[in-house]
């Protein structure tokens, strides 16, 4: 845990009841207690098997008998195609939402060395670029919490050994061995034999290169746009990674666009991709067109905020941005048009533009808005031991 930074008194742990996450929960509890803190076990119940609800309840009770707080997060996922992919996305969203509600700024996940190896091979088979082949990051920034994977360098056998003598027996999810799923087939083919350490070092080098290029070539603005120095950005592989990360953030997407599409845009020096618009001249990357959608505390996939107060609706500033050119000359018009704004229900009168400190009707309420893109921070933090 030490290389991952300072910690708050409460750390959340994703605990499925399997050997890996159960070992992490036990280790995290001991680690937190030794520093005057506590661990919170978050148990995601997918609802895909009839017995899963009972297993989750039994696990929560067993952890609580050991003095570990536990909370069950039911998903009730419907059956259908892409089940494991949908389950991963829903599980992550539920865990992060629970962290926010509990006030836990750190979420620990129990991925280990064999998981890392499987991830690298799986991504290679899907044609991932160099960044994807670097594997999972030990630290990822999400708007709700820091996602930490402190066990990536450890083999599964070490984690199982840490459960010896504990009264809670691990559960085994049958889907982990189901050959219908690609990861289960990789596991059966011995994918875990791959040594992920060189890939972790590669990830650290790539992250360092991206961070250094960002520092000299990009100014990311709280208004949800980016000012770019095209000459400093360059045209090499690092420039492509930087631009991909910026497009994901400014466009509000969950993932970066395809590497080939990013390379074409970089060569052109302007254009649209992934919901972002790179203006002619290459200086500004802005939101192509704000959708105005508000979901789970996130507006337009970019801004973290509360639901609009009663009597108001939130949407893009749009054509009203022309009113603010005098007070926001530091931003291009397209960036202003994509800012969140509150209007009164009924007459549609512009009431509040938080980024521009505008309050037209004396509403007098605070409405904090933070640029926190759906896909996480533009650069992930990677620290090697």
Short mmCIF file of the C-alpha atoms (twelve columns), coordinates in Angstrom:
data_MODEL
# 
_entry.id   MODEL 
# 
loop_
_atom_site.group_PDB 
_atom_site.id 
_atom_site.type_symbol 
_atom_site.label_atom_id 
_atom_site.label_alt_id 
_atom_site.label_comp_id 
_atom_site.label_asym_id 
_atom_site.label_seq_id 
_atom_site.Cartn_x 
_atom_site.Cartn_y 
_atom_site.Cartn_z 
_atom_site.pdbx_PDB_model_num 
ATOM 1   C CA . UNK A 1   0.000   0.000   0.000   1 
ATOM 2   C CA . UNK A 2   2.835   2.400   0.814   1 
ATOM 3   C CA . UNK A 3   3.735   3.368   -2.791  1 
ATOM 4   C CA . UNK A 4   0.128   4.336   -3.503  1 
ATOM 5   C CA . UNK A 5   0.041   7.416   -1.288  1 
ATOM 6   C CA . UNK A 6   -1.642  8.742   1.888   1 
ATOM 7   C CA . UNK A 7   -4.963  7.349   3.034   1 
ATOM 8   C CA . UNK A 8   -8.113  8.470   4.813   1 
ATOM 9   C CA . UNK A 9   -9.375  6.650   7.956   1 
ATOM 10  C CA . UNK A 10  -11.922 4.664   5.913   1 
ATOM 11  C CA . UNK A 11  -10.967 2.458   2.960   1 
ATOM 12  C CA . UNK A 12  -13.544 0.594   0.887   1 
ATOM 13  C CA . UNK A 13  -12.834 -2.904  -0.455  1 
ATOM 14  C CA . UNK A 14  -14.642 -4.689  -3.266  1 
ATOM 15  C CA . UNK A 15  -15.388 -8.109  -1.774  1 
ATOM 16  C CA . UNK A 16  -17.082 -10.777 -3.886  1 
ATOM 17  C CA . UNK A 17  -16.380 -13.540 -1.406  1 
ATOM 18  C CA . UNK A 18  -13.836 -15.206 -3.679  1 
ATOM 19  C CA . UNK A 19  -10.388 -16.035 -2.366  1 
ATOM 20  C CA . UNK A 20  -8.744  -12.993 -3.948  1 
ATOM 21  C CA . UNK A 21  -11.129 -10.307 -2.707  1 
ATOM 22  C CA . UNK A 22  -11.617 -12.040 0.635   1 
ATOM 23  C CA . UNK A 23  -7.849  -12.057 1.209   1 
ATOM 24  C CA . UNK A 24  -7.695  -8.375  0.250   1 
ATOM 25  C CA . UNK A 25  -10.506 -7.611  2.693   1 
ATOM 26  C CA . UNK A 26  -8.697  -9.356  5.535   1 
ATOM 27  C CA . UNK A 27  -5.392  -7.673  4.706   1 
ATOM 28  C CA . UNK A 28  -7.003  -4.240  4.288   1 
ATOM 29  C CA . UNK A 29  -8.828  -4.591  7.607   1 
ATOM 30  C CA . UNK A 30  -5.578  -5.390  9.428   1 
ATOM 31  C CA . UNK A 31  -3.773  -2.588  7.599   1 
ATOM 32  C CA . UNK A 32  -6.456  -0.005  8.395   1 
ATOM 33  C CA . UNK A 33  -6.815  -1.036  12.056  1 
ATOM 34  C CA . UNK A 34  -3.088  -0.682  12.519  1 
ATOM 35  C CA . UNK A 35  -3.418  2.978   11.496  1 
ATOM 36  C CA . UNK A 36  -6.487  3.796   13.557  1 
ATOM 37  C CA . UNK A 37  -8.872  3.409   10.616  1 
ATOM 38  C CA . UNK A 38  -11.371 0.852   9.325   1 
ATOM 39  C CA . UNK A 39  -12.266 -1.095  6.202   1 
ATOM 40  C CA . UNK A 40  -15.696 -1.206  4.563   1 
ATOM 41  C CA . UNK A 41  -16.450 -4.354  2.549   1 
ATOM 42  C CA . UNK A 42  -18.665 -3.667  -0.473  1 
ATOM 43  C CA . UNK A 43  -20.361 -6.856  -1.660  1 
ATOM 44  C CA . UNK A 44  -21.833 -6.652  -5.157  1 
ATOM 45  C CA . UNK A 45  -24.736 -9.065  -5.626  1 
ATOM 46  C CA . UNK A 46  -25.326 -9.516  -9.352  1 
ATOM 47  C CA . UNK A 47  -28.580 -11.443 -9.005  1 
ATOM 48  C CA . UNK A 48  -27.605 -13.885 -11.760 1 
ATOM 49  C CA . UNK A 49  -27.912 -17.054 -9.661  1 
ATOM 50  C CA . UNK A 50  -30.793 -17.991 -7.313  1 
ATOM 51  C CA . UNK A 51  -28.404 -18.565 -4.415  1 
ATOM 52  C CA . UNK A 52  -26.376 -15.361 -4.821  1 
ATOM 53  C CA . UNK A 53  -28.544 -13.212 -2.518  1 
ATOM 54  C CA . UNK A 54  -28.196 -15.702 0.317   1 
ATOM 55  C CA . UNK A 55  -24.450 -15.992 -0.243  1 
ATOM 56  C CA . UNK A 56  -24.042 -12.216 -0.114  1 
ATOM 57  C CA . UNK A 57  -26.038 -11.991 3.120   1 
ATOM 58  C CA . UNK A 58  -24.027 -14.805 4.726   1 
ATOM 59  C CA . UNK A 59  -20.750 -13.161 3.668   1 
ATOM 60  C CA . UNK A 60  -21.800 -9.798  5.103   1 
ATOM 61  C CA . UNK A 61  -22.755 -11.393 8.417   1 
ATOM 62  C CA . UNK A 62  -19.496 -13.352 8.597   1 
ATOM 63  C CA . UNK A 63  -17.432 -10.203 7.976   1 
ATOM 64  C CA . UNK A 64  -19.419 -8.267  10.556  1 
ATOM 65  C CA . UNK A 65  -18.674 -10.970 13.139  1 
ATOM 66  C CA . UNK A 66  -15.010 -10.153 12.526  1 
ATOM 67  C CA . UNK A 67  -15.680 -6.463  13.114  1 
ATOM 68  C CA . UNK A 68  -15.579 -5.545  9.415   1 
ATOM 69  C CA . UNK A 69  -18.423 -3.311  8.249   1 
ATOM 70  C CA . UNK A 70  -20.142 -4.680  5.150   1 
ATOM 71  C CA . UNK A 71  -22.711 -3.387  2.683   1 
ATOM 72  C CA . UNK A 72  -24.512 -5.376  -0.018  1 
ATOM 73  C CA . UNK A 73  -24.983 -3.707  -3.412  1 
ATOM 74  C CA . UNK A 74  -27.689 -5.501  -5.467  1 
ATOM 75  C CA . UNK A 75  -27.450 -5.115  -9.259  1 
ATOM 76  C CA . UNK A 76  -30.283 -7.331  -10.577 1 
ATOM 77  C CA . UNK A 77  -28.691 -7.581  -14.009 1 
ATOM 78  C CA . UNK A 78  -30.916 -9.022  -16.757 1 
ATOM 79  C CA . UNK A 79  -29.610 -11.989 -18.723 1 
ATOM 80  C CA . UNK A 80  -28.561 -11.406 -22.319 1 
ATOM 81  C CA . UNK A 81  -25.547 -10.800 -24.563 1 
ATOM 82  C CA . UNK A 82  -22.300 -9.276  -23.305 1 
ATOM 83  C CA . UNK A 83  -23.211 -10.336 -19.787 1 
ATOM 84  C CA . UNK A 84  -19.743 -10.200 -18.255 1 
ATOM 85  C CA . UNK A 85  -18.967 -6.856  -19.905 1 
ATOM 86  C CA . UNK A 86  -22.226 -5.371  -18.611 1 
ATOM 87  C CA . UNK A 87  -21.610 -6.861  -15.179 1 
ATOM 88  C CA . UNK A 88  -18.135 -5.289  -14.955 1 
ATOM 89  C CA . UNK A 89  -19.463 -1.841  -15.860 1 
ATOM 90  C CA . UNK A 90  -22.397 -2.068  -13.449 1 
ATOM 91  C CA . UNK A 91  -20.173 -3.416  -10.675 1 
ATOM 92  C CA . UNK A 92  -17.687 -0.576  -11.025 1 
ATOM 93  C CA . UNK A 93  -20.462 2.038   -11.031 1 
ATOM 94  C CA . UNK A 94  -22.089 0.526   -7.936  1 
ATOM 95  C CA . UNK A 95  -18.804 0.312   -6.027  1 
ATOM 96  C CA . UNK A 96  -17.848 3.907   -6.796  1 
ATOM 97  C CA . UNK A 97  -21.318 5.200   -5.915  1 
ATOM 98  C CA . UNK A 98  -21.103 3.381   -2.578  1 
ATOM 99  C CA . UNK A 99  -17.688 4.955   -1.925  1 
ATOM 100 C CA . UNK A 100 -19.142 8.392   -2.509  1 
ATOM 101 C CA . UNK A 101 -22.091 7.724   -0.206  1 
ATOM 102 C CA . UNK A 102 -19.868 6.316   2.554   1 
ATOM 103 C CA . UNK A 103 -17.275 9.079   2.276   1 
ATOM 104 C CA . UNK A 104 -14.523 6.583   1.422   1 
ATOM 105 C CA . UNK A 105 -12.039 8.216   -0.995  1 
ATOM 106 C CA . UNK A 106 -10.213 4.935   -1.751  1 
ATOM 107 C CA . UNK A 107 -11.557 1.753   -3.342  1 
ATOM 108 C CA . UNK A 108 -9.326  -1.333  -3.156  1 
ATOM 109 C CA . UNK A 109 -9.715  -4.115  -5.726  1 
ATOM 110 C CA . UNK A 110 -8.168  -7.568  -5.443  1 
ATOM 111 C CA . UNK A 111 -6.669  -8.045  -8.913  1 
ATOM 112 C CA . UNK A 112 -3.464  -10.086 -8.708  1 
ATOM 113 C CA . UNK A 113 -0.610  -11.140 -10.980 1 
ATOM 114 C CA . UNK A 114 -2.603  -13.838 -12.801 1 
ATOM 115 C CA . UNK A 115 -5.456  -11.381 -13.432 1 
ATOM 116 C CA . UNK A 116 -2.942  -8.943  -14.894 1 
ATOM 117 C CA . UNK A 117 -1.550  -11.613 -17.205 1 
ATOM 118 C CA . UNK A 118 -5.032  -12.557 -18.417 1 
ATOM 119 C CA . UNK A 119 -5.882  -8.896  -19.028 1 
ATOM 120 C CA . UNK A 120 -2.773  -8.350  -21.143 1 
ATOM 121 C CA . UNK A 121 -3.400  -11.442 -23.282 1 
ATOM 122 C CA . UNK A 122 -7.103  -10.649 -23.628 1 
ATOM 123 C CA . UNK A 123 -6.309  -7.122  -24.825 1 
ATOM 124 C CA . UNK A 124 -3.640  -8.409  -27.189 1 
ATOM 125 C CA . UNK A 125 -6.163  -10.763 -28.800 1 
ATOM 126 C CA . UNK A 126 -8.512  -7.810  -29.271 1 
ATOM 127 C CA . UNK A 127 -5.804  -5.746  -30.962 1 
ATOM 128 C CA . UNK A 128 -5.151  -3.236  -28.180 1 
ATOM 129 C CA . UNK A 129 -2.466  -0.602  -28.629 1 
ATOM 130 C CA . UNK A 130 0.632   -0.266  -26.455 1 
ATOM 131 C CA . UNK A 131 -1.181  1.471   -23.603 1 
ATOM 132 C CA . UNK A 132 -3.725  -1.324  -23.323 1 
ATOM 133 C CA . UNK A 133 -1.012  -3.969  -23.415 1 
ATOM 134 C CA . UNK A 134 0.618   -2.350  -20.388 1 
ATOM 135 C CA . UNK A 135 -2.145  -3.947  -18.309 1 
ATOM 136 C CA . UNK A 136 -4.190  -2.649  -15.401 1 
ATOM 137 C CA . UNK A 137 -2.922  0.368   -13.502 1 
ATOM 138 C CA . UNK A 138 -2.206  0.079   -9.764  1 
ATOM 139 C CA . UNK A 139 -3.900  3.451   -9.293  1 
ATOM 140 C CA . UNK A 140 -6.726  4.937   -11.370 1 
ATOM 141 C CA . UNK A 141 -8.481  8.220   -10.692 1 
ATOM 142 C CA . UNK A 142 -12.292 8.230   -10.774 1 
ATOM 143 C CA . UNK A 143 -14.517 11.169  -9.786  1 
ATOM 144 C CA . UNK A 144 -15.853 9.288   -6.755  1 
ATOM 145 C CA . UNK A 145 -12.665 7.670   -5.427  1 
ATOM 146 C CA . UNK A 146 -9.152  6.496   -6.211  1 
ATOM 147 C CA . UNK A 147 -9.263  2.911   -7.496  1 
ATOM 148 C CA . UNK A 148 -6.295  1.023   -6.070  1 
ATOM 149 C CA . UNK A 149 -4.984  -2.439  -6.964  1 
ATOM 150 C CA . UNK A 150 -2.237  -3.069  -4.393  1 
ATOM 151 C CA . UNK A 151 -1.882  -6.805  -5.145  1 
ATOM 152 C CA . UNK A 152 -1.020  -6.747  -8.862  1 
ATOM 153 C CA . UNK A 153 2.472   -8.081  -8.283  1 
ATOM 154 C CA . UNK A 154 1.367   -10.990 -6.060  1 
ATOM 155 C CA . UNK A 155 0.414   -14.507 -7.250  1 
ATOM 156 C CA . UNK A 156 -2.973  -15.914 -6.326  1 
ATOM 157 C CA . UNK A 157 -1.359  -18.612 -4.189  1 
ATOM 158 C CA . UNK A 158 0.027   -15.940 -1.842  1 
ATOM 159 C CA . UNK A 159 -3.460  -14.516 -1.369  1 
ATOM 160 C CA . UNK A 160 -4.998  -17.914 -0.669  1 
ATOM 161 C CA . UNK A 161 -2.272  -18.534 1.900   1 
ATOM 162 C CA . UNK A 162 -3.275  -15.371 3.744   1 
ATOM 163 C CA . UNK A 163 -6.685  -16.951 4.442   1 
ATOM 164 C CA . UNK A 164 -5.259  -19.936 6.285   1 
ATOM 165 C CA . UNK A 165 -6.663  -20.069 9.816   1 
ATOM 166 C CA . UNK A 166 -9.496  -17.634 9.097   1 
ATOM 167 C CA . UNK A 167 -13.035 -18.802 9.775   1 
ATOM 168 C CA . UNK A 168 -14.497 -17.368 6.554   1 
ATOM 169 C CA . UNK A 169 -14.228 -19.802 3.664   1 
ATOM 170 C CA . UNK A 170 -14.019 -18.317 0.137   1 
ATOM 171 C CA . UNK A 171 -16.831 -18.730 -2.367  1 
ATOM 172 C CA . UNK A 172 -16.196 -19.883 -5.925  1 
ATOM 173 C CA . UNK A 173 -18.258 -18.289 -8.713  1 
ATOM 174 C CA . UNK A 174 -19.068 -20.986 -11.307 1 
ATOM 175 C CA . UNK A 175 -18.871 -18.406 -14.116 1 
ATOM 176 C CA . UNK A 176 -15.112 -18.121 -13.533 1 
ATOM 177 C CA . UNK A 177 -14.756 -21.601 -15.068 1 
ATOM 178 C CA . UNK A 178 -17.534 -21.317 -17.669 1 
ATOM 179 C CA . UNK A 179 -15.982 -21.837 -21.136 1 
ATOM 180 C CA . UNK A 180 -18.666 -19.612 -22.696 1 
ATOM 181 C CA . UNK A 181 -16.687 -16.623 -21.399 1 
ATOM 182 C CA . UNK A 182 -13.405 -15.572 -23.036 1 
ATOM 183 C CA . UNK A 183 -11.547 -14.974 -19.792 1 
ATOM 184 C CA . UNK A 184 -12.452 -18.439 -18.510 1 
ATOM 185 C CA . UNK A 185 -11.072 -19.977 -21.712 1 
ATOM 186 C CA . UNK A 186 -7.849  -17.990 -21.330 1 
ATOM 187 C CA . UNK A 187 -7.568  -19.142 -17.740 1 
ATOM 188 C CA . UNK A 188 -7.989  -22.745 -18.808 1 
ATOM 189 C CA . UNK A 189 -5.308  -22.312 -21.474 1 
ATOM 190 C CA . UNK A 190 -2.723  -21.252 -18.895 1 
ATOM 191 C CA . UNK A 191 -2.685  -17.510 -19.548 1 
ATOM 192 C CA . UNK A 192 -1.586  -16.894 -15.979 1 
ATOM 193 C CA . UNK A 193 1.898   -18.187 -16.825 1 
ATOM 194 C CA . UNK A 194 2.700   -14.861 -18.489 1 
ATOM 195 C CA . UNK A 195 4.945   -12.635 -16.359 1 
ATOM 196 C CA . UNK A 196 3.191   -9.226  -16.120 1 
ATOM 197 C CA . UNK A 197 6.160   -7.400  -14.533 1 
ATOM 198 C CA . UNK A 198 7.694   -6.154  -17.810 1 
ATOM 199 C CA . UNK A 199 4.289   -4.856  -18.868 1 
ATOM 200 C CA . UNK A 200 3.924   -2.963  -15.580 1 
ATOM 201 C CA . UNK A 201 7.277   -1.299  -16.155 1 
ATOM 202 C CA . UNK A 202 6.195   -0.413  -19.674 1 
ATOM 203 C CA . UNK A 203 2.986   1.129   -18.306 1 
ATOM 204 C CA . UNK A 204 5.006   3.257   -15.893 1 
ATOM 205 C CA . UNK A 205 7.247   4.506   -18.702 1 
ATOM 206 C CA . UNK A 206 4.277   5.330   -20.933 1 
ATOM 207 C CA . UNK A 207 2.505   7.160   -18.115 1 
ATOM 208 C CA . UNK A 208 5.593   9.174   -17.332 1 
ATOM 209 C CA . UNK A 209 6.014   10.152  -20.985 1 
ATOM 210 C CA . UNK A 210 2.361   11.225  -21.231 1 
ATOM 211 C CA . UNK A 211 2.567   13.268  -18.020 1 
ATOM 212 C CA . UNK A 212 5.720   15.055  -19.186 1 
ATOM 213 C CA . UNK A 213 4.214   15.878  -22.590 1 
ATOM 214 C CA . UNK A 214 0.987   17.085  -20.961 1 
ATOM 215 C CA . UNK A 215 2.977   19.412  -18.724 1 
ATOM 216 C CA . UNK A 216 4.580   21.259  -21.646 1 
ATOM 217 C CA . UNK A 217 1.842   21.044  -24.286 1 
ATOM 218 C CA . UNK A 218 -1.583  21.177  -22.621 1 
ATOM 219 C CA . UNK A 219 -3.601  23.342  -20.267 1 
ATOM 220 C CA . UNK A 220 -6.748  21.532  -19.175 1 
ATOM 221 C CA . UNK A 221 -9.424  24.070  -18.226 1 
ATOM 222 C CA . UNK A 222 -12.103 23.669  -15.513 1 
ATOM 223 C CA . UNK A 223 -14.651 24.703  -18.155 1 
ATOM 224 C CA . UNK A 224 -14.221 21.271  -19.767 1 
ATOM 225 C CA . UNK A 225 -11.925 22.166  -22.674 1 
ATOM 226 C CA . UNK A 226 -8.188  22.004  -23.351 1 
ATOM 227 C CA . UNK A 227 -5.726  24.565  -24.681 1 
ATOM 228 C CA . UNK A 228 -3.014  22.866  -26.746 1 
ATOM 229 C CA . UNK A 229 0.365   23.952  -28.071 1 
ATOM 230 C CA . UNK A 230 0.527   21.884  -31.296 1 
ATOM 231 C CA . UNK A 231 4.289   22.327  -31.694 1 
ATOM 232 C CA . UNK A 232 4.970   21.101  -28.153 1 
ATOM 233 C CA . UNK A 233 2.444   18.275  -28.542 1 
ATOM 234 C CA . UNK A 234 4.260   16.837  -31.548 1 
ATOM 235 C CA . UNK A 235 3.232   13.984  -33.825 1 
ATOM 236 C CA . UNK A 236 4.783   10.917  -32.195 1 
ATOM 237 C CA . UNK A 237 3.231   8.014   -30.267 1 
ATOM 238 C CA . UNK A 238 3.192   9.987   -27.021 1 
ATOM 239 C CA . UNK A 239 1.323   12.814  -28.744 1 
ATOM 240 C CA . UNK A 240 -1.289  10.311  -29.915 1 
ATOM 241 C CA . UNK A 241 -1.778  9.023   -26.359 1 
ATOM 242 C CA . UNK A 242 -2.101  12.548  -24.981 1 
ATOM 243 C CA . UNK A 243 -4.652  13.510  -27.638 1 
ATOM 244 C CA . UNK A 244 -6.642  10.311  -27.060 1 
ATOM 245 C CA . UNK A 245 -6.859  11.031  -23.331 1 
ATOM 246 C CA . UNK A 246 -7.915  14.625  -23.978 1 
ATOM 247 C CA . UNK A 247 -10.626 13.553  -26.409 1 
ATOM 248 C CA . UNK A 248 -12.013 11.108  -23.860 1 
ATOM 249 C CA . UNK A 249 -12.140 13.811  -21.185 1 
ATOM 250 C CA . UNK A 250 -13.399 16.757  -23.264 1 
ATOM 251 C CA . UNK A 251 -15.844 14.573  -25.208 1 
ATOM 252 C CA . UNK A 252 -17.258 13.008  -22.053 1 
ATOM 253 C CA . UNK A 253 -16.739 9.440   -23.241 1 
ATOM 254 C CA . UNK A 254 -16.123 6.413   -21.059 1 
ATOM 255 C CA . UNK A 255 -13.200 5.307   -23.243 1 
ATOM 256 C CA . UNK A 256 -10.638 6.861   -25.542 1 
ATOM 257 C CA . UNK A 257 -11.306 6.593   -29.303 1 
ATOM 258 C CA . UNK A 258 -9.539  4.074   -31.528 1 
ATOM 259 C CA . UNK A 259 -5.816  4.664   -31.970 1 
ATOM 260 C CA . UNK A 260 -6.050  4.811   -35.782 1 
ATOM 261 C CA . UNK A 261 -8.727  7.515   -35.622 1 
ATOM 262 C CA . UNK A 262 -6.629  9.551   -33.182 1 
ATOM 263 C CA . UNK A 263 -3.604  9.273   -35.470 1 
ATOM 264 C CA . UNK A 264 -5.628  10.576  -38.422 1 
ATOM 265 C CA . UNK A 265 -6.935  13.521  -36.395 1 
ATOM 266 C CA . UNK A 266 -3.445  14.376  -35.163 1 
ATOM 267 C CA . UNK A 267 -2.133  14.379  -38.733 1 
ATOM 268 C CA . UNK A 268 -4.995  16.661  -39.841 1 
ATOM 269 C CA . UNK A 269 -4.463  19.093  -36.969 1 
ATOM 270 C CA . UNK A 270 -8.199  19.727  -36.537 1 
ATOM 271 C CA . UNK A 271 -11.545 17.937  -36.786 1 
ATOM 272 C CA . UNK A 272 -14.054 16.013  -34.685 1 
ATOM 273 C CA . UNK A 273 -13.717 12.719  -32.833 1 
ATOM 274 C CA . UNK A 274 -15.351 11.100  -29.827 1 
ATOM 275 C CA . UNK A 275 -17.613 14.057  -29.060 1 
ATOM 276 C CA . UNK A 276 -14.715 16.530  -29.114 1 
ATOM 277 C CA . UNK A 277 -13.946 19.235  -31.660 1 
ATOM 278 C CA . UNK A 278 -10.346 20.252  -32.382 1 
ATOM 279 C CA . UNK A 279 -10.642 23.763  -33.739 1 
ATOM 280 C CA . UNK A 280 -8.677  24.955  -36.755 1 
ATOM 281 C CA . UNK A 281 -5.214  26.106  -35.807 1 
ATOM 282 C CA . UNK A 282 -4.930  23.296  -33.262 1 
ATOM 283 C CA . UNK A 283 -5.032  25.522  -30.195 1 
ATOM 284 C CA . UNK A 284 -8.353  24.465  -28.671 1 
ATOM 285 C CA . UNK A 285 -10.060 21.123  -28.074 1 
ATOM 286 C CA . UNK A 286 -13.686 21.679  -27.041 1 
ATOM 287 C CA . UNK A 287 -16.907 19.711  -26.652 1 
ATOM 288 C CA . UNK A 288 -18.449 19.151  -30.072 1 
ATOM 289 C CA . UNK A 289 -22.049 19.559  -28.870 1 
ATOM 290 C CA . UNK A 290 -23.209 19.235  -25.272 1 
ATOM 291 C CA . UNK A 291 -26.003 16.668  -24.968 1 
ATOM 292 C CA . UNK A 292 -27.286 18.045  -21.683 1 
ATOM 293 C CA . UNK A 293 -27.893 14.574  -20.252 1 
ATOM 294 C CA . UNK A 294 -27.706 14.242  -16.459 1 
ATOM 295 C CA . UNK A 295 -26.997 10.786  -15.044 1 
ATOM 296 C CA . UNK A 296 -25.797 9.564   -11.663 1 
ATOM 297 C CA . UNK A 297 -24.420 12.930  -10.622 1 
ATOM 298 C CA . UNK A 298 -22.707 13.620  -13.947 1 
ATOM 299 C CA . UNK A 299 -23.895 16.134  -16.551 1 
ATOM 300 C CA . UNK A 300 -22.917 15.648  -20.183 1 
ATOM 301 C CA . UNK A 301 -20.417 12.992  -19.173 1 
ATOM 302 C CA . UNK A 302 -18.070 15.741  -17.961 1 
ATOM 303 C CA . UNK A 303 -19.317 17.745  -14.979 1 
ATOM 304 C CA . UNK A 304 -19.994 16.411  -11.488 1 
ATOM 305 C CA . UNK A 305 -22.966 18.198  -9.899  1 
ATOM 306 C CA . UNK A 306 -26.162 17.730  -7.917  1 
ATOM 307 C CA . UNK A 307 -29.637 17.429  -9.449  1 
ATOM 308 C CA . UNK A 308 -31.042 20.838  -10.408 1 
ATOM 309 C CA . UNK A 309 -33.064 22.495  -7.623  1 
ATOM 310 C CA . UNK A 310 -36.833 22.357  -7.888  1 
ATOM 311 C CA . UNK A 311 -38.095 24.757  -10.523 1 
ATOM 312 C CA . UNK A 312 -34.913 24.663  -12.595 1 
ATOM 313 C CA . UNK A 313 -33.543 22.525  -15.404 1 
ATOM 314 C CA . UNK A 314 -29.912 22.074  -16.442 1 
ATOM 315 C CA . UNK A 315 -28.715 22.174  -20.039 1 
ATOM 316 C CA . UNK A 316 -26.007 23.596  -22.321 1 
ATOM 317 C CA . UNK A 317 -25.559 27.367  -22.416 1 
ATOM 318 C CA . UNK A 318 -25.945 27.202  -26.197 1 
ATOM 319 C CA . UNK A 319 -26.825 30.381  -28.088 1 
ATOM 320 C CA . UNK A 320 -26.927 32.357  -24.836 1 
ATOM 321 C CA . UNK A 321 -23.137 32.086  -24.804 1 
ATOM 322 C CA . UNK A 322 -23.077 35.183  -27.052 1 
ATOM 323 C CA . UNK A 323 -24.084 37.216  -23.990 1 
ATOM 324 C CA . UNK A 324 -20.855 36.312  -22.223 1 
ATOM 325 C CA . UNK A 325 -18.173 36.926  -24.820 1 
ATOM 326 C CA . UNK A 326 -17.112 40.075  -23.000 1 
ATOM 327 C CA . UNK A 327 -16.505 38.343  -19.688 1 
ATOM 328 C CA . UNK A 328 -15.000 35.112  -21.052 1 
ATOM 329 C CA . UNK A 329 -12.592 36.162  -23.774 1 
ATOM 330 C CA . UNK A 330 -10.113 33.558  -22.540 1 
ATOM 331 C CA . UNK A 331 -12.286 30.778  -24.026 1 
ATOM 332 C CA . UNK A 332 -13.477 30.043  -27.570 1 
ATOM 333 C CA . UNK A 333 -17.182 30.462  -28.314 1 
ATOM 334 C CA . UNK A 334 -17.678 26.706  -28.761 1 
ATOM 335 C CA . UNK A 335 -16.406 26.041  -25.236 1 
ATOM 336 C CA . UNK A 336 -18.805 28.618  -23.795 1 
ATOM 337 C CA . UNK A 337 -21.766 27.117  -25.646 1 
ATOM 338 C CA . UNK A 338 -21.081 23.708  -24.061 1 
ATOM 339 C CA . UNK A 339 -21.034 24.973  -20.456 1 
ATOM 340 C CA . UNK A 340 -23.759 23.800  -18.064 1 
ATOM 341 C CA . UNK A 341 -26.444 26.386  -17.340 1 
ATOM 342 C CA . UNK A 342 -29.606 26.419  -15.224 1 
ATOM 343 C CA . UNK A 343 -32.863 27.799  -16.563 1 
ATOM 344 C CA . UNK A 344 -36.212 28.326  -14.919 1 
ATOM 345 C CA . UNK A 345 -38.906 25.799  -15.695 1 
ATOM 346 C CA . UNK A 346 -41.787 27.408  -17.509 1 
ATOM 347 C CA . UNK A 347 -40.345 30.535  -19.098 1 
ATOM 348 C CA . UNK A 348 -36.876 29.050  -19.813 1 
ATOM 349 C CA . UNK A 349 -35.175 32.190  -18.473 1 
ATOM 350 C CA . UNK A 350 -31.435 31.792  -17.942 1 
ATOM 351 C CA . UNK A 351 -30.863 31.680  -14.188 1 
ATOM 352 C CA . UNK A 352 -27.361 30.479  -13.390 1 
ATOM 353 C CA . UNK A 353 -24.079 29.788  -15.207 1 
ATOM 354 C CA . UNK A 354 -21.760 28.503  -12.453 1 
ATOM 355 C CA . UNK A 355 -18.507 28.724  -14.421 1 
ATOM 356 C CA . UNK A 356 -19.162 32.362  -15.310 1 
ATOM 357 C CA . UNK A 357 -20.448 33.405  -11.858 1 
ATOM 358 C CA . UNK A 358 -23.721 34.486  -13.447 1 
ATOM 359 C CA . UNK A 359 -26.939 34.703  -11.446 1 
ATOM 360 C CA . UNK A 360 -29.647 36.483  -13.434 1 
ATOM 361 C CA . UNK A 361 -32.697 36.172  -11.206 1 
ATOM 362 C CA . UNK A 362 -31.228 36.433  -7.721  1 
ATOM 363 C CA . UNK A 363 -31.655 32.720  -7.154  1 
ATOM 364 C CA . UNK A 364 -29.201 32.886  -4.280  1 
ATOM 365 C CA . UNK A 365 -28.437 29.142  -4.166  1 
ATOM 366 C CA . UNK A 366 -25.084 27.462  -4.536  1 
ATOM 367 C CA . UNK A 367 -24.715 24.954  -7.360  1 
ATOM 368 C CA . UNK A 368 -21.141 23.646  -7.389  1 
ATOM 369 C CA . UNK A 369 -19.998 22.088  -10.666 1 
ATOM 370 C CA . UNK A 370 -16.700 20.249  -11.081 1 
ATOM 371 C CA . UNK A 371 -15.042 19.065  -14.285 1 
ATOM 372 C CA . UNK A 372 -14.764 15.324  -13.582 1 
ATOM 373 C CA . UNK A 373 -15.090 13.434  -16.896 1 
ATOM 374 C CA . UNK A 374 -16.834 10.083  -17.116 1 
ATOM 375 C CA . UNK A 375 -13.691 8.209   -18.158 1 
ATOM 376 C CA . UNK A 376 -11.662 9.477   -15.185 1 
ATOM 377 C CA . UNK A 377 -8.761  11.879  -15.023 1 
ATOM 378 C CA . UNK A 378 -6.855  12.675  -18.197 1 
ATOM 379 C CA . UNK A 379 -3.729  11.012  -16.857 1 
ATOM 380 C CA . UNK A 380 -3.732  8.017   -14.559 1 
ATOM 381 C CA . UNK A 381 -1.224  7.990   -11.707 1 
ATOM 382 C CA . UNK A 382 1.245   5.128   -11.851 1 
ATOM 383 C CA . UNK A 383 3.875   4.510   -9.231  1 
ATOM 384 C CA . UNK A 384 6.323   1.660   -9.355  1 
ATOM 385 C CA . UNK A 385 7.672   0.056   -6.209  1 
# 
